[in-house]
Amino acid sequence: MSLPCVDADPALPRCAWLPAADALYRRYHDEEWGVPVHDDARLLELLILEGAQAGLSWITVLRKRERYRERMHGFDAQRLAACGPAEVDDWLRDPGLIRHRGKLEAAILNARACLALQAEAGSLDAWLWAWVDGRPIRNRPRTLAEVPASTPLSERLSRELRRRGFRFVGPTTVYAFLQAAGLIDDHSTDCFRCTPPDD
């Protein structure tokens, strides 16, 4: 499916959760949200950023994402896993990041857990996509009320991630991650990005 250009018409019908006036949010919705991700660094990035978002709005994270990429070594698991308390202390002084010690420490712990998982399963990509049998779950909700905050799948995956040492991966965060990484497609049926039923 071809994605729209950056300057897609702001008047196009979109998911009801999207603040239509925010161009950055609109671009994220149009080009990224619900698009399947298979790159381990990108998957780790989304998992860490969804955890950083807990208690905040996603637009806050989007506005800081480039700085996260700079400071966290492009979410390269090896380099991020090698970070320690000195880096966390430095990050806490950076207004370009969400300055919450637990969330910043979780980024390092999640990178280490990712390395362990890669050693066992070959890749984070292969391990995660096995949870949905390799194909996105396309829900096609008609209204915002039909989009859940969590599901039995996100609850099971949350438990397994926590067992493996990941942090800030509660069921709601995990469901948002699954949506962001395209394992679940929750574009509403009236949204121009909704995938046709026969796709």
C-alpha positions in Angstrom: 0.0 0.0 0.0 1.5 3.4 -1.0 1.6 5.9 1.8 0.6 9.6 1.3 3.2 12.3 1.0 4.2 14.5 3.9 1.8 17.3 2.7 -1.3 15.1 2.5 -4.5 17.0 2.6 -5.2 17.9 6.2 -8.9 17.6 5.4 -8.7 13.9 4.6 -10.8 11.7 6.9 -8.6 10.3 9.7 -8.9 8.4 12.9 -10.9 10.3 15.6 -8.0 10.3 18.1 -5.8 12.4 15.8 -5.6 16.2 16.6 -6.1 17.3 13.0 -4.4 20.7 13.5 -1.0 19.2 14.4 1.1 18.5 11.3 3.7 16.4 13.1 1.0 14.2 14.6 -0.8 14.0 11.2 2.4 13.0 9.5 3.0 10.2 12.1 -0.5 8.9 11.6 -0.4 9.0 7.8 3.1 7.5 7.4 4.0 5.4 10.4 1.1 4.4 12.7 0.0 0.9 11.9 2.7 0.3 9.2 4.4 -3.0 9.9 7.9 -2.6 11.3 10.5 -5.4 10.9 13.8 -3.6 11.9 15.0 -4.5 15.4 16.3 -1.0 16.1 13.0 0.5 15.1 11.1 -2.0 17.2 13.2 -1.3 20.2 12.8 2.4 19.6 9.1 2.1 19.6 9.0 -0.1 22.7 11.2 2.4 24.6 9.3 5.5 23.4 5.9 4.0 24.2 7.2 3.3 27.8 8.5 6.9 27.9 5.1 8.1 27.0 3.4 6.6 30.0 1.4 9.3 31.8 2.1 11.8 28.9 0.7 12.5 25.5 2.2 10.8 22.4 2.8 14.2 20.8 5.2 15.0 23.6 7.3 12.0 22.7 7.1 12.7 19.0 8.5 16.2 19.5 11.5 14.6 21.4 12.0 11.6 19.3 15.0 13.0 17.2 16.8 13.9 20.4 16.2 10.4 21.8 17.7 9.0 18.6 20.8 11.2 19.0 21.3 10.5 22.7 20.4 6.8 22.6 22.7 5.8 19.8 19.9 5.3 17.2 18.5 2.7 19.5 21.2 0.3 18.6 20.8 -2.4 21.2 24.5 -3.1 21.7 25.5 0.5 22.2 22.5 1.4 24.3 22.9 -1.7 26.5 26.5 -0.5 27.3 25.3 2.7 28.9 25.2 3.0 32.6 24.5 5.4 35.5 26.8 8.2 34.1 24.8 8.3 30.9 21.5 8.3 32.8 22.7 11.3 34.9 23.7 13.1 31.7 20.3 12.4 30.1 18.5 13.7 33.1 20.1 17.1 32.4 18.9 17.1 28.8 15.6 19.0 28.2 15.3 17.2 24.9 14.4 14.0 26.7 11.7 13.1 29.1 13.7 13.5 32.4 12.3 10.6 34.4 15.1 8.4 35.9 13.0 5.2 35.9 12.1 5.6 32.2 15.7 6.4 31.2 17.1 3.5 33.1 14.4 1.3 31.5 15.8 2.2 28.1 19.1 0.6 29.0 17.5 -2.4 30.7 15.2 -2.9 27.7 18.2 -2.8 25.3 19.9 -5.5 27.5 16.8 -7.6 27.5 16.5 -7.2 23.7 20.1 -8.5 23.3 19.2 -11.6 25.4 16.1 -12.1 23.4 17.9 -11.8 20.1 20.5 -14.3 21.2 17.7 -16.8 21.9 15.2 -16.1 19.0 17.5 -14.7 16.3 15.8 -11.3 16.2 13.3 -9.1 18.1 11.4 -8.9 14.8 11.0 -12.7 14.5 10.0 -13.1 18.2 7.4 -10.3 18.2 5.8 -11.2 14.9 5.3 -14.8 16.0 2.8 -13.5 18.5 0.5 -12.5 15.6 1.5 -15.4 13.3 3.5 -13.1 11.1 0.5 -11.0 9.9 -1.0 -7.8 11.2 -4.2 -8.0 13.1 -6.6 -5.7 11.2 -9.4 -4.7 13.5 -11.1 -1.9 11.4 -12.9 -0.2 14.3 -15.9 1.9 13.3 -15.6 4.3 16.3 -12.9 5.3 18.8 -14.9 3.5 21.5 -14.2 0.2 19.7 -10.4 0.6 20.1 -9.4 -1.0 23.4 -6.7 0.2 25.7 -5.4 -3.4 26.1 -6.3 -6.9 25.0 -5.6 -10.4 26.2 -2.8 -10.5 23.6 -1.2 -7.3 25.1 -1.6 -8.7 28.6 0.1 -12.0 27.7 2.9 -10.2 25.8 3.4 -7.7 28.7 3.8 -10.5 31.2 6.4 -12.3 29.0 8.3 -9.1 28.3 8.5 -8.3 32.0 9.6 -11.9 32.7 12.4 -11.3 30.3 13.6 -8.1 32.0 11.8 -5.4 30.0 10.5 -2.4 31.9 7.6 0.1 31.4 5.8 -2.6 29.3 2.4 -2.8 31.0 -0.6 -4.1 28.9 -1.7 -0.6 27.8 1.8 0.4 26.8 2.3 -2.9 24.9 -1.0 -2.5 23.1 0.0 1.0 22.0 3.4 -0.5 20.9 1.6 -3.2 18.8 -0.4 -0.5 17.1 2.6 1.7 16.5 4.7 -1.1 15.1 1.9 -2.3 12.8 1.3 -5.7 14.5 -2.2 -4.4 15.1 -3.9 -2.0 12.6 -6.5 0.0 14.3 -7.2 2.6 11.6 -10.9 3.3 11.7 -13.1 2.3 8.8 -13.7 6.0 8.0 -10.0 6.8 7.9 -8.3 7.1 4.5 -5.5 4.9 5.8 -7.8 2.0 6.6 -6.7 -1.1 4.8 -9.2 -2.7 2.4 -10.7 -5.9 3.7 -9.2 -8.0 0.9 -5.6 -6.8 1.5 
